[in-house]
Amino acid sequence: MTNTTQAIVTKPYWKIISVILVLVMIGAYLFNQHLQRKADLQLAQLAVEQDKTQKIQTSEATQASSEPTETEEGLSGIQGLSIDPEKQTANLTVNDDGVAGAIAAVEAAKASQNSATEHLTMQIDPEYHEGKTLSSNASKYGLKPIKTAPADLKATVSSIDQMLASHLIDVWGRSSPDQVAKRVEGWSQQGNSITYRAAWDSDRFQCTWYVVRWNQSNNQVLSESYKPCF
């Protein structure tokens, strides 16, 4: 009687244990499936993000290649002297098929720049005018003070000064920046055209006017030249 009772009591425990084991296995399987789906979802999201990034990079590269190379706006001629030809060459991005064309373009640009520089150089008065100097009063030459000029002109003056100083030191055969100086400067306006004039001289009484005129609407240079002071 006792053995029979133990057997009856023992059987339900085994059934319960069996059920628990089955539930655990099912739970483990479902949990594993959940982790697998989560991992697949993360991989899919990562792939989508990578695809978006690649498309954005491709779009930016295409846009950059289609846009014209950014250049300095403003004055031509003398300003071109401050641009290092080696930097111009380095800034050109070409493929293997375009190397010859790029080199030809650079050489053509150099030739054009040199031609413009030579033309301007020939206009500079190299003579000594001993005892003669210009007034520092801009109004005496029909010019307005530079402090009343448009903002874009005032912002450009410092760059013009640097380039003129470098050019005139070379043309006048001077050896340092303190041997040339700006004597007077000013501006005038006629319609949509703005003219900037600056007179520079040297310690040898050499003197020249630099005159540049451009369209205020599109910043296109209309003319650029040197004029004698006397």
Backbone bond lengths (Angstrom), bond angles and torsions (degrees), N, CA, C in turn:
res aa  C-N    CA-C-N  psi(-1)  N-CA   C-N-CA  omega(-1)  CA-C   N-CA-C  phi
1 M - - - 1.471 - - 1.508 110.41 -
2 T 1.257 115.73 -39.41 1.472 120.59 -178.07 1.514 110.52 -68.53
3 N 1.323 118.09 -42.57 1.471 121.64 179.61 1.517 111.13 -63.22
4 T 1.304 115.92 -39.96 1.464 120.23 179.35 1.502 111.59 -63.83
5 T 1.322 115.02 -40.51 1.476 119.66 179.44 1.514 110.66 -64.67
6 Q 1.355 118.31 -43.44 1.470 122.52 178.96 1.509 110.94 -61.27
7 A 1.323 116.70 -39.49 1.462 120.23 -179.69 1.499 110.87 -65.54
8 I 1.378 115.44 -41.01 1.462 118.98 179.92 1.508 110.99 -65.77
9 V 1.374 114.47 -39.76 1.469 118.94 -179.20 1.509 110.77 -69.75
10 T 1.348 118.29 -34.41 1.474 122.07 -174.66 1.506 111.30 -72.85
11 K 1.311 118.68 -37.37 1.467 121.84 -174.32 1.524 113.36 -58.43
12 P 1.355 119.77 -44.92 1.479 118.30 179.41 1.512 112.56 -59.51
13 Y 1.349 118.35 -36.63 1.454 120.20 178.96 1.517 111.55 -62.40
14 W 1.281 117.90 -40.48 1.462 121.24 178.62 1.517 110.68 -66.67
15 K 1.307 115.97 -37.58 1.469 118.64 177.22 1.512 111.21 -64.27
16 I 1.370 113.88 -42.86 1.472 118.04 179.69 1.518 110.48 -62.89
17 I 1.328 115.04 -44.96 1.477 119.56 179.80 1.513 110.41 -61.32
18 S 1.333 116.33 -41.91 1.469 120.40 179.87 1.529 110.81 -62.19
19 V 1.342 115.04 -43.13 1.466 119.55 179.46 1.522 110.42 -62.78
20 I 1.330 114.64 -43.52 1.486 118.96 179.91 1.520 110.58 -61.08
21 L 1.344 116.63 -44.39 1.466 120.37 -179.77 1.526 110.74 -60.88
22 V 1.338 114.70 -42.77 1.469 118.64 179.05 1.509 110.84 -62.31
23 L 1.370 115.53 -44.46 1.462 119.46 179.45 1.529 111.48 -62.43
24 V 1.342 115.30 -40.29 1.472 119.52 178.29 1.519 110.82 -62.52
25 M 1.326 117.21 -43.59 1.457 120.74 179.79 1.525 110.83 -63.95
26 I 1.363 114.33 -42.64 1.469 117.75 178.65 1.529 110.09 -63.73
27 G 1.358 115.51 -43.57 1.464 119.79 179.53 1.517 111.57 -61.73
28 A 1.349 115.63 -42.56 1.470 119.56 179.34 1.521 110.53 -63.28
29 Y 1.341 115.75 -41.31 1.454 119.66 179.58 1.531 110.77 -63.38
30 L 1.360 115.66 -47.17 1.468 119.47 179.99 1.528 111.49 -63.18
31 F 1.345 115.77 -39.72 1.471 119.83 178.97 1.526 110.83 -64.46
32 N 1.336 115.19 -40.38 1.459 119.61 178.41 1.525 110.65 -64.52
33 Q 1.340 116.30 -40.65 1.458 120.34 177.26 1.536 111.15 -63.19
34 H 1.349 115.52 -38.82 1.471 120.24 178.33 1.532 110.65 -62.97
35 L 1.337 115.00 -45.17 1.465 118.46 179.16 1.526 111.09 -63.34
36 Q 1.325 115.96 -38.52 1.459 119.99 -179.25 1.522 109.92 -64.99
37 R 1.368 117.59 -44.78 1.459 121.11 178.72 1.534 111.02 -63.19
38 K 1.347 115.18 -39.37 1.469 119.50 178.82 1.522 111.08 -63.61
39 A 1.346 115.28 -42.59 1.462 119.47 178.73 1.524 110.87 -65.15
40 D 1.356 116.08 -41.37 1.462 119.56 178.29 1.522 110.87 -62.87
41 L 1.343 116.25 -39.80 1.463 120.68 179.65 1.522 110.79 -65.07
42 Q 1.329 117.51 -42.29 1.465 121.35 178.45 1.526 111.48 -62.98
43 L 1.352 115.03 -42.12 1.464 118.89 178.09 1.513 110.91 -63.27
44 A 1.348 116.13 -40.67 1.462 119.90 178.88 1.527 111.08 -64.11
45 Q 1.348 116.61 -43.00 1.461 120.30 177.95 1.525 111.30 -62.33
46 L 1.350 115.87 -41.85 1.463 120.43 178.34 1.520 111.17 -61.57
47 A 1.331 115.86 -41.32 1.460 119.93 178.99 1.523 111.16 -63.91
48 V 1.346 115.62 -39.86 1.470 119.84 178.61 1.523 110.47 -63.51
49 E 1.345 116.59 -45.09 1.465 120.59 -179.79 1.524 111.17 -62.51
50 Q 1.342 116.38 -42.86 1.465 120.03 178.44 1.516 111.17 -62.62
51 D 1.340 115.63 -39.03 1.463 119.49 179.11 1.523 110.65 -65.20
52 K 1.364 116.48 -41.79 1.460 120.16 178.08 1.521 110.97 -62.13
53 T 1.351 115.66 -45.35 1.466 119.92 179.99 1.512 111.64 -60.59
54 Q 1.342 115.84 -42.88 1.461 119.88 179.79 1.519 111.56 -63.59
55 K 1.352 116.11 -39.86 1.463 119.71 179.09 1.521 111.31 -66.23
56 I 1.351 116.48 -40.27 1.466 120.24 178.90 1.525 110.46 -64.06
57 Q 1.354 116.88 -44.76 1.459 120.57 179.13 1.523 111.27 -62.26
58 T 1.327 115.76 -41.34 1.468 119.49 178.94 1.515 110.69 -64.55
59 S 1.348 116.05 -40.79 1.470 120.40 179.05 1.514 111.64 -64.14
60 E 1.349 116.49 -42.92 1.464 120.22 179.39 1.515 111.02 -65.28
61 A 1.336 116.49 -41.37 1.464 119.78 179.88 1.520 110.91 -64.09
62 T 1.351 115.96 -40.66 1.467 119.72 178.73 1.511 111.17 -65.04
63 Q 1.346 116.02 -42.01 1.467 120.13 179.77 1.515 111.08 -65.39
64 A 1.350 116.06 -41.34 1.466 119.47 -179.58 1.517 111.38 -64.50
65 S 1.347 116.20 -38.14 1.463 118.86 -178.73 1.514 112.30 -73.04
66 S 1.360 116.96 -24.46 1.454 120.03 -178.52 1.512 112.52 -87.18
67 E 1.351 117.50 -18.35 1.460 119.82 -179.80 1.506 110.36 -82.79
68 P 1.358 117.28 145.25 1.467 120.05 178.34 1.513 110.67 -68.39
69 T 1.321 116.32 151.03 1.449 121.55 178.21 1.508 110.34 -62.19
70 E 1.332 115.98 132.52 1.457 120.00 -178.96 1.521 110.10 -72.57
71 T 1.309 116.66 128.67 1.452 121.83 179.38 1.506 109.66 -124.37
72 E 1.302 115.42 168.78 1.447 119.95 178.55 1.512 109.49 -69.98
73 E 1.360 115.48 130.04 1.441 120.35 174.99 1.515 108.11 -89.00
74 G 1.330 114.88 153.59 1.447 117.88 175.20 1.496 111.19 122.67
75 L 1.349 116.58 -131.58 1.444 121.63 -170.51 1.520 112.16 -84.12
76 S 1.334 114.69 148.92 1.457 120.25 176.98 1.513 108.06 -100.86
77 G 1.342 116.51 -163.57 1.460 120.31 173.02 1.503 113.16 63.32
78 I 1.333 117.50 -104.29 1.446 122.05 -176.61 1.513 111.67 -58.30
79 Q 1.323 118.66 -39.27 1.453 120.32 179.31 1.518 111.11 -61.45
80 G 1.315 115.99 -30.21 1.454 119.14 179.88 1.511 112.68 -64.32
81 L 1.341 117.61 -21.57 1.453 120.50 -178.97 1.516 111.94 -66.57
82 S 1.329 117.48 -25.02 1.467 121.01 -176.51 1.511 112.69 -82.93
83 I 1.328 117.29 -7.95 1.457 121.08 -178.13 1.521 109.04 -90.22
84 D 1.326 116.67 121.33 1.451 122.64 -179.67 1.527 109.51 -72.56
85 P 1.352 118.46 120.44 1.466 120.22 179.96 1.510 112.95 -56.61
86 E 1.364 117.17 -32.65 1.454 119.54 179.23 1.519 110.79 -66.24
87 K 1.365 116.45 -36.28 1.454 119.61 177.53 1.520 110.33 -68.76
88 Q 1.356 115.81 -35.64 1.455 118.29 178.01 1.525 109.78 -61.46
89 T 1.334 116.73 -42.16 1.454 121.02 -179.91 1.521 110.56 -66.21
90 A 1.359 116.40 -41.56 1.460 120.45 -178.55 1.510 111.92 -66.15
91 N 1.337 116.68 -28.72 1.461 120.12 -177.62 1.518 112.84 -77.71
92 L 1.334 118.54 -10.45 1.457 121.35 179.80 1.520 109.61 -83.22
93 T 1.315 117.95 127.14 1.450 122.49 177.76 1.515 107.97 -109.79
94 V 1.314 115.95 114.45 1.456 120.20 -177.01 1.511 109.65 -133.77
95 N 1.320 116.66 156.43 1.444 120.39 174.04 1.524 108.92 -90.96
96 D 1.331 115.61 179.53 1.459 119.47 -176.02 1.518 112.00 -60.60
97 D 1.337 116.58 -36.67 1.460 119.87 -178.32 1.521 112.21 -71.87
98 G 1.350 116.71 -20.39 1.458 118.95 -175.55 1.514 114.03 -101.93
99 V 1.329 118.87 5.86 1.462 121.32 -177.15 1.523 111.70 -60.39
100 A 1.313 116.78 -48.40 1.467 120.31 -178.14 1.521 111.09 -61.32
101 G 1.331 115.70 -42.52 1.462 119.16 179.22 1.515 112.09 -65.95
102 A 1.344 116.64 -37.87 1.463 120.20 179.67 1.523 110.78 -66.16
103 I 1.333 116.53 -42.23 1.469 120.16 179.23 1.518 110.21 -62.62
104 A 1.321 116.21 -42.55 1.465 120.27 178.67 1.519 111.36 -62.25
105 A 1.347 116.03 -39.85 1.464 120.25 179.83 1.516 111.18 -65.68
106 V 1.341 116.67 -41.31 1.463 120.82 178.74 1.529 110.69 -64.10
107 E 1.325 115.72 -44.38 1.462 119.39 179.77 1.526 110.90 -62.91
108 A 1.326 116.39 -39.70 1.465 120.32 178.49 1.521 110.69 -64.98
109 A 1.350 116.37 -40.26 1.460 120.22 178.72 1.523 111.01 -65.15
110 K 1.335 115.71 -40.74 1.468 119.43 178.06 1.523 110.75 -63.19
111 A 1.331 115.90 -43.76 1.468 119.87 -179.18 1.523 110.62 -63.12
112 S 1.342 116.63 -41.99 1.452 120.81 179.21 1.522 110.84 -64.89
113 Q 1.326 115.87 -41.79 1.464 120.61 179.93 1.519 110.77 -65.80
114 N 1.335 116.66 -43.71 1.465 120.39 179.19 1.524 111.27 -63.45
115 S 1.329 116.14 -38.50 1.461 120.12 179.08 1.520 110.81 -64.01
116 A 1.356 116.40 -43.64 1.460 120.46 179.07 1.519 110.94 -65.03
117 T 1.334 116.43 -39.70 1.460 120.74 179.96 1.525 111.26 -65.47
118 E 1.338 116.46 -43.70 1.462 120.35 179.16 1.525 110.90 -62.38
119 H 1.327 116.01 -39.69 1.461 119.66 179.78 1.529 110.73 -62.89
120 L 1.331 116.46 -44.34 1.459 120.46 178.67 1.524 111.52 -67.50
121 T 1.316 116.69 -39.08 1.462 120.87 -179.24 1.517 111.15 -60.70
122 M 1.314 117.06 -38.96 1.464 121.10 -178.95 1.532 111.53 -66.21
123 Q 1.330 117.23 -18.73 1.465 120.20 -178.99 1.532 112.71 -84.73
124 I 1.313 117.53 -14.09 1.462 121.02 -177.24 1.526 110.13 -75.31
125 D 1.316 116.13 130.23 1.462 121.79 179.19 1.525 109.36 -75.30
126 P 1.344 118.71 115.44 1.462 120.78 -177.92 1.532 112.93 -91.59
127 E 1.342 117.01 -5.13 1.470 120.84 -173.70 1.527 112.04 -71.71
128 Y 1.329 115.38 156.13 1.455 122.27 175.19 1.526 108.35 -91.95
129 H 1.317 116.47 130.35 1.469 121.82 178.27 1.523 107.97 -117.73
130 E 1.307 114.11 69.72 1.459 120.03 -174.07 1.527 111.37 -59.15
131 G 1.318 114.44 131.58 1.460 120.32 178.27 1.511 113.62 84.88
132 K 1.327 118.40 -3.81 1.464 121.05 -178.82 1.535 110.02 -109.27
133 T 1.288 115.75 130.71 1.467 121.45 175.53 1.526 109.43 -141.56
134 L 1.276 116.18 155.27 1.458 121.35 177.80 1.529 110.57 -88.84
135 S 1.307 115.41 158.80 1.456 120.95 175.22 1.520 109.57 -75.90
136 S 1.319 115.89 152.58 1.467 120.41 176.92 1.525 111.69 -90.74
137 N 1.321 116.61 5.47 1.465 122.38 179.94 1.522 109.29 -90.08
138 A 1.331 116.67 108.88 1.464 121.51 -176.10 1.519 112.22 -62.58
139 S 1.316 117.50 -35.94 1.467 120.60 -177.37 1.521 112.27 -63.74
140 K 1.320 117.38 -23.60 1.462 121.10 178.73 1.528 111.47 -64.20
141 Y 1.325 115.97 -22.69 1.472 121.30 -178.90 1.532 110.96 -109.98
142 G 1.324 115.77 19.90 1.468 120.65 177.68 1.512 113.71 71.57
143 L 1.318 116.57 27.91 1.466 120.98 -177.66 1.518 110.94 -114.56
144 K 1.320 114.88 150.20 1.463 121.12 174.83 1.523 109.07 -88.92
145 P 1.328 118.04 149.36 1.474 120.42 177.07 1.524 111.02 -58.37
146 I 1.314 115.55 143.17 1.457 119.83 -176.10 1.529 111.69 -64.87
147 K 1.324 117.81 -22.46 1.466 120.17 -179.94 1.529 111.72 -68.41
148 T 1.324 116.49 -17.08 1.473 119.87 178.05 1.524 112.08 -97.21
149 A 1.324 117.65 3.96 1.467 121.68 -176.84 1.525 111.02 -74.59
150 P 1.342 117.29 161.21 1.472 120.82 174.76 1.535 110.89 -57.75
151 A 1.298 115.53 154.39 1.471 120.91 -175.17 1.519 112.69 -59.65
152 D 1.359 117.10 -39.03 1.464 118.75 -177.74 1.522 111.62 -66.48
153 L 1.344 117.40 -34.01 1.465 120.21 177.37 1.522 110.22 -69.62
154 K 1.318 117.28 -45.90 1.462 119.94 -179.86 1.527 111.41 -60.92
155 A 1.318 116.48 -34.33 1.462 120.16 179.53 1.522 112.09 -72.06
156 T 1.334 116.89 -21.53 1.467 121.32 -176.99 1.521 112.48 -91.46
157 V 1.319 117.63 -19.85 1.470 121.67 -172.77 1.523 112.44 -57.28
158 S 1.330 118.01 -43.04 1.465 119.80 -178.16 1.524 111.77 -61.44
159 S 1.329 117.57 -37.62 1.473 120.90 177.71 1.523 110.51 -67.93
160 I 1.339 116.37 -39.62 1.463 120.16 177.59 1.517 110.00 -62.17
161 D 1.336 116.95 -43.04 1.464 121.02 179.91 1.521 111.60 -58.06
162 Q 1.321 116.88 -46.19 1.465 120.73 -178.55 1.524 111.34 -61.61
163 M 1.327 116.22 -43.62 1.456 119.96 -177.24 1.528 112.04 -72.05
164 L 1.322 116.45 -38.77 1.463 119.25 177.75 1.520 110.85 -65.77
165 A 1.313 117.27 -43.60 1.463 120.55 179.24 1.525 110.40 -58.23
166 S 1.335 116.54 -46.57 1.464 120.63 -179.45 1.531 111.11 -62.62
167 H 1.326 116.45 -43.38 1.457 120.63 -178.13 1.526 111.61 -67.74
168 L 1.310 117.49 -45.05 1.467 121.11 -176.23 1.528 111.68 -70.87
169 I 1.321 117.91 -34.98 1.471 120.30 175.02 1.517 109.58 -57.80
170 D 1.323 116.15 -42.28 1.464 120.90 -178.78 1.530 111.44 -70.08
171 V 1.328 116.69 -47.47 1.466 120.06 -176.40 1.525 111.71 -69.15
172 W 1.315 117.13 -40.06 1.465 120.24 -178.14 1.528 113.20 -84.82
173 G 1.313 116.96 -0.75 1.462 119.87 176.71 1.514 113.58 70.62
174 R 1.310 116.91 32.15 1.455 120.19 177.75 1.520 108.98 -93.51
175 S 1.326 116.80 164.30 1.467 120.25 -172.79 1.521 114.54 -112.22
176 S 1.329 118.35 -11.04 1.465 119.54 -178.35 1.524 110.40 -149.81
177 P 1.335 117.13 155.98 1.465 121.12 -177.86 1.524 113.85 -60.83
178 D 1.344 118.12 -28.55 1.456 119.19 -177.52 1.530 112.74 -75.75
179 Q 1.335 117.07 -0.06 1.467 120.72 177.82 1.527 111.94 -95.22
180 V 1.322 116.79 -2.35 1.466 121.57 172.78 1.518 107.98 -130.66
181 A 1.321 116.48 151.33 1.464 119.32 -177.81 1.518 110.38 -155.04
182 K 1.312 114.39 152.52 1.464 120.27 175.60 1.527 108.28 -82.95
183 R 1.334 116.19 122.92 1.452 120.84 -177.02 1.532 111.80 -86.28
184 V 1.333 117.09 -44.55 1.459 121.66 -177.80 1.521 108.78 -157.18
185 E 1.323 116.91 151.32 1.461 121.63 177.42 1.522 109.30 -149.40
186 G 1.316 115.48 159.17 1.450 120.30 178.26 1.508 110.45 -177.13
187 W 1.312 115.85 -177.20 1.457 119.36 -176.71 1.523 109.65 -144.92
188 S 1.310 114.60 162.45 1.462 121.10 176.91 1.519 108.13 -147.64
189 Q 1.308 115.78 163.23 1.460 120.29 -178.47 1.519 109.95 -138.56
190 Q 1.318 114.42 136.86 1.461 121.21 175.79 1.522 107.52 -135.32
191 G 1.330 116.02 107.44 1.457 119.26 -175.66 1.518 110.06 64.77
192 N 1.315 116.45 -126.18 1.457 121.36 179.70 1.520 112.51 -96.18
193 S 1.319 116.08 9.09 1.464 121.92 -177.52 1.523 110.37 -104.02
194 I 1.328 116.54 130.12 1.465 122.79 177.86 1.522 109.02 -113.06
195 T 1.326 115.81 135.25 1.466 121.55 178.75 1.523 109.47 -118.47
196 Y 1.323 115.14 132.04 1.465 121.72 174.71 1.516 108.36 -113.26
197 R 1.331 117.01 131.46 1.464 121.49 178.99 1.525 109.04 -129.75
198 A 1.313 115.36 137.79 1.465 120.87 177.88 1.522 108.44 -142.34
199 A 1.333 116.78 131.55 1.464 121.74 177.52 1.525 109.20 -102.64
200 W 1.325 115.47 129.19 1.461 121.54 179.13 1.532 108.79 -119.67
201 D 1.329 115.96 146.88 1.464 119.48 175.10 1.524 110.12 -138.22
202 S 1.324 115.46 171.30 1.460 121.10 -178.69 1.521 110.16 -121.41
203 D 1.323 115.30 173.92 1.459 119.83 178.83 1.532 111.71 -72.70
204 R 1.341 116.73 -2.31 1.469 121.40 176.52 1.535 111.04 -104.97
205 F 1.331 116.59 15.63 1.466 122.57 -179.66 1.534 112.50 65.62
206 Q 1.333 116.53 26.02 1.463 119.99 169.83 1.522 107.72 -82.45
207 C 1.312 116.63 146.55 1.464 118.74 -174.96 1.526 110.50 -151.92
208 T 1.333 116.08 144.02 1.463 120.78 176.93 1.526 109.85 -154.63
209 W 1.331 115.40 149.11 1.456 122.01 171.89 1.524 108.62 -95.38
210 Y 1.322 116.51 136.94 1.452 121.69 170.04 1.518 106.94 -106.25
211 V 1.336 117.01 126.18 1.461 121.71 -175.36 1.529 109.27 -128.48
212 V 1.327 115.76 127.27 1.458 119.65 176.92 1.520 108.45 -136.30
213 R 1.317 115.98 139.37 1.460 121.42 -178.38 1.527 108.99 -132.01
214 W 1.321 117.42 135.27 1.461 120.00 -179.26 1.515 111.49 -145.56
215 N 1.319 113.53 161.83 1.460 121.78 179.80 1.529 108.84 -80.93
216 Q 1.312 116.53 123.24 1.457 120.37 -176.27 1.528 112.48 -69.45
217 S 1.315 117.96 -25.42 1.469 121.14 -177.01 1.519 112.33 -70.04
218 N 1.342 116.19 -45.28 1.464 119.35 -175.63 1.524 113.74 -119.15
219 N 1.348 117.38 5.75 1.471 122.60 -179.87 1.523 113.35 60.46
220 Q 1.308 117.48 21.59 1.462 120.74 178.13 1.525 109.42 -80.23
221 V 1.334 115.71 128.98 1.459 120.45 179.45 1.522 109.33 -72.24
222 L 1.318 115.66 127.42 1.460 121.36 -179.67 1.519 112.11 -93.46
223 S 1.316 116.93 -36.57 1.461 120.58 177.43 1.517 109.61 -161.27
224 E 1.325 115.60 155.41 1.460 122.51 -179.85 1.512 108.14 -152.05
225 S 1.318 117.67 129.50 1.455 119.71 -175.34 1.529 111.32 -162.71
226 Y 1.340 113.94 169.71 1.462 122.07 170.45 1.532 107.58 -110.59
227 K 1.320 115.56 144.70 1.447 120.82 177.20 1.534 108.79 -129.16
228 P 1.351 117.89 147.22 1.468 119.29 178.25 1.523 111.65 -69.51
229 C 1.310 115.76 149.66 1.468 120.53 179.06 1.523 111.10 -81.05
230 F 1.319 116.45 -32.76 1.468 120.79 -174.78 1.535 110.52 -127.56
